[in-house]
Amino acid sequence: MDKKIIISLIIVVLIGVGIWLTSKPVKERPLIIKPPKAPEVRREIAASGWSLKDDEIEAAKEAVSMMKEKLGKSPDFVFLFSSVGYDEEKLLQEITRLLPGTKIYGGTSCLGPMTKDGFHVGKKASLAIMGISSEKITWGVGGANLDELSPREAGKAAVLAAIENAGKKKTEKPNIVFITPAPGKEEEILKGIEDIVGKETPIFGGSSGDNQITGEWRQFVNDKVYSKGLAVAVAYTDLKISYFYEAGYPVTEKRGTVTRAEGRVIYEIDGRPAAEVYNEWTGGIFAKQLAQPGKVWGILAEATFYPIAKVLRVPGMEPFYLAVHPLDIRPDHSLGVFADMATGGEIVLLHGNWEILLNRFLTTPTKALEKFKVKKGEGLFALYTYCAGTMLAIPEKERPKMPLLVKEVIGDIPFIGTFTFGEQGFVPGIGSHHGNLVNSIVIFSPK
Amino acid sequence: MLMLSFMLKKSLFSKIFLLFVLISSVIGAFILTITLQQRTRDLEEALVQENKLLANTISTTIEATHLVQVLPFTILKEVADSENVIFLWIVNPKGEIFYADDPEMFGKIIDDPSLGTNQLVIKDIVYPKNGEKIKLFVSPLKLEAGQKPWSLYMGISLKAIRSAQKEMIFSGLIFFGLIIIATIFASFYLAKGITGPLETLRKGAEIIGKGNLDYQIELKTGDELEELAKSFNQMAKNLKEFHTALEEAKTVLEIKVAARTRELRELAESLEEKVKEKTKELQEKIKELERFQKIAVGRELKMVELKKEIQRLKKILESYQKEKYD
C-alpha cells in the first residue's frame, strides 16, 4: 500500500480518536417545567385588573375590563390605586362611567400598585383595581378635605360620610375601616375616626404617596379626587377579617427616652440633641451631616435601615414597637420624623436591611393567617399596605418578587397592594396607630 | 498544494521532511486533544466541587433562616447574580416552585425524579428555556420535621467552561502553530542532516565515477555514512592502484607489440626479398622456357605441363604478394 495512504489513514484515525475523546454521548434530558396549577374553580367575590397604559381613559378601560371579566359582573365596591402621572379627575370620571353605582375608594401609590399578577410600574403611570361583589359585605365610602377641616374633624366627617354611604346608622360600628389620607396629620385623623367608631374597630390604611415626595399624592372617593384630603371606606360584614400590622425590623439595644419633642420633631433624647444620639446609635453614619451644621440634611434613604420605634406597652402584653422614619437632621441637631412624637416616650433603635424588608412579604401575611387560623388559599381577597420607603430600599430587580411572595403565603386569591408614605394599622390591645416603614395586610375569608 | 508539489518531486529530502512534519503534526494534534480534554474535565470537576459547596451552604442557610420563617434573600440574590448561576429555585415536595430568582418561574411545577431527594444530586440536563446543556444541583432542604424534604434547584451554566475551552483551543492552536513552524524548521535541518551527507556521497561518487580517483570524500558524521564515505575513498584508492597496474601492463604490452611488429616487418621484408628473388628466378625460368618453347615446338604436352607449372607458380606468387600486402 502506498505510504501516503497509510499516513492519511493514521491521521484520520488519530483525529477520530481525538473527536471521540473530546465528545461525550448526549444523554442529558430536558428538565420538565409545567405551568402553575390552575386555581380551583370557585365563585370569586373579588377580582383585580390593572393597566400600564399611559392614557388614563385607556388604562381605566383595560383594568376595569380585566377585573369584570374575572368577576363576571359589576362590583359593589372597588379599591383603586394608581401611580402619579395620570389626570386623576379624568381617571375617576372614566371609572365611574364604566362602573356606575360602584363605590370607589383609593389613592396614589409610590411607583405603582401591585396585585397577585405583579408589581405594576408603567413608563408614565399605572393603575390597579380590585372589585368586590358580595352580599356578605356592605361597603360605604366617604371623604373629607383637610384644607377645610382640622384633621380630627376631617376624620370624623369622612367616616360618618362612609357610614352613611353604607346605609348604616352612626351608632353602627363597621367591622373595619380603611383610610387613605394625605401625609402629615394621620394621628389626628385616626383620633377623629376613633371618635366615631371607637378604639376597638380596626383601622387600616396608608398615606397616599407619589414618586418624589413632591406632594403629587391624591386620595379617591367615588369620582372625587383630593390632593390634601382623606378617603375612608367602611365595611360591614360577617366574613372573617384577618390582619397583621408590623415593622418587622429587629430591635436593637440602643434605647432612650424622648425628653423634648413637639409634633414631628424630636429635640432631645435623654437630655441630649436628638440627632447626635441617633447618630451614635447608628454607629456614626450621620457624622458627616452633624459636622456641617446650618443646614437641613435629608436622611430618608439612610434612615430606612435605622428606624426609631416608639415602644407601646400594655400590661400583660409584649411591647409593640411602632416604627418611625427619621426624615431630616436640622441645624439645631434636632431630628425630624414622619410621625408625631411625645415628650416622655420610650424609644428604641431598630435596624434592618433589604432582606428583612423583602421577607416581610412572607412574614406579615403568614402571621395574619396564623393569628386568625386561616389556611393558605382560604381567603377571598386581601389588601396589602407597604411603606414606599422600604419598598424603595429593596433592590429594583427583587421588587417583582414582592407580590409573588405574598401569593405564596395567602394562595392564589385576589389582592391589591399600595406603597404608602405612612401606614396606619390596628394591633389588638394596642389600638390603631400611625407608623412609618411598616406594612400590613388585611384578608377577608369565610368564617 | 505546496506540500503536494513538494511531494511530487520525490526527493529523499522532501520525503523525509514531509514525514517528519506529518508525524510531528499528528502527535502534536493528539497531545493537544488529550490535554484539552483533560483540562476540560478538570475545569468541570472544579466547577462541580465549587457549586457542590455552594449548594450545601445555601441549603444550610435556608434551613437555618426557615426556623424564623424568612428566606436569606441577600445570599439568594448574590448567588443568582453570579455569572454561572442560570437559575435558583426553592421547590416544595409537590414540585411547585416556591421561590425563584426569576419572578416568572414562581408557582411553576417541576417534574423531576430528583425532587425531594435526601442527598445532593448533580446531573447534566438541558434547560428548556434556552436549550442550553447545564449542570443541575438538587440539594435537599429539610424545612419541616418528619416531612418529605423540599429541594433547592440550582442550574449552573457550563459557558465558563466552554469559554475556557475555547481559550484553551485558541491558545492551543497558537501553540500548535508554533510547534508546527518549529517542526518544519527542525524537520528541515533533520532531513538536511540525513540527506546532506548522502548528497556529499553522491557528488563524490559522481566525481570518482568521472575518473578522478584522487578525489577524497570528506564526511565527518561519525556514523555509517562516514564509514560508507571511507569505503568510497578506499574503493577509489583501489581503483587507482588497479588503474596504475593496468597502465603498466599496457606499456609492457605496447613494447611487446612494437617488438613483434618490428619482427613481422622484418619478416615481411625478408619475404619480399625472397619473393623478388623467386620472381626473378621465375622470370628467368620463364625466359628459359620461352626459349625452350621456341626450341621445342612440338612438345605441346610438355608445354601444357609447363603452363600448369607456370600457373601454379603464379598462384604462389599471388599468395605471397597478398601475404605481403596484408
Boltz contact constraints between the chains, C-beta under 6 A:
constraints:
  - contact:
      token1: [A, 7]
      token2: [B, 22]
      max_distance: 6.0
  - contact:
      token1: [A, 11]
      token2: [B, 26]
      max_distance: 6.0
  - contact:
      token1: [A, 14]
      token2: [B, 26]
      max_distance: 6.0
  - contact:
      token1: [A, 14]
      token2: [B, 30]
      max_distance: 6.0
  - contact:
      token1: [A, 18]
      token2: [B, 33]
      max_distance: 6.0
  - contact:
      token1: [A, 21]
      token2: [B, 37]
      max_distance: 6.0
  - contact:
      token1: [A, 22]
      token2: [B, 37]
      max_distance: 6.0
  - contact:
      token1: [A, 28]
      token2: [B, 124]
      max_distance: 6.0
  - contact:
      token1: [A, 28]
      token2: [B, 125]
      max_distance: 6.0
  - contact:
      token1: [A, 28]
      token2: [B, 126]
      max_distance: 6.0
  - contact:
      token1: [A, 28]
      token2: [B, 133]
      max_distance: 6.0
  - contact:
      token1: [A, 30]
      token2: [B, 126]
      max_distance: 6.0
  - contact:
      token1: [A, 30]
      token2: [B, 128]
      max_distance: 6.0
  - contact:
      token1: [A, 31]
      token2: [B, 125]
      max_distance: 6.0
  - contact:
      token1: [A, 32]
      token2: [B, 111]
      max_distance: 6.0
  - contact:
      token1: [A, 33]
      token2: [B, 108]
      max_distance: 6.0
  - contact:
      token1: [A, 34]
      token2: [B, 109]
      max_distance: 6.0
  - contact:
      token1: [A, 36]
      token2: [B, 107]
      max_distance: 6.0
  - contact:
      token1: [A, 36]
      token2: [B, 108]
      max_distance: 6.0
  - contact:
      token1: [A, 355]
      token2: [B, 73]
      max_distance: 6.0
  - contact:
      token1: [A, 355]
      token2: [B, 74]
      max_distance: 6.0
  - contact:
      token1: [A, 358]
      token2: [B, 73]
      max_distance: 6.0
  - contact:
      token1: [A, 359]
      token2: [B, 70]
      max_distance: 6.0
  - contact:
      token1: [A, 363]
      token2: [B, 69]
      max_distance: 6.0
  - contact:
      token1: [A, 366]
      token2: [B, 69]
      max_distance: 6.0
  - contact:
      token1: [A, 400]
      token2: [B, 103]
      max_distance: 6.0
  - contact:
      token1: [A, 401]
      token2: [B, 103]
      max_distance: 6.0
  - contact:
      token1: [A, 404]
      token2: [B, 103]
      max_distance: 6.0
  - contact:
      token1: [A, 404]
      token2: [B, 106]
      max_distance: 6.0
  - contact:
      token1: [A, 408]
      token2: [B, 98]
      max_distance: 6.0
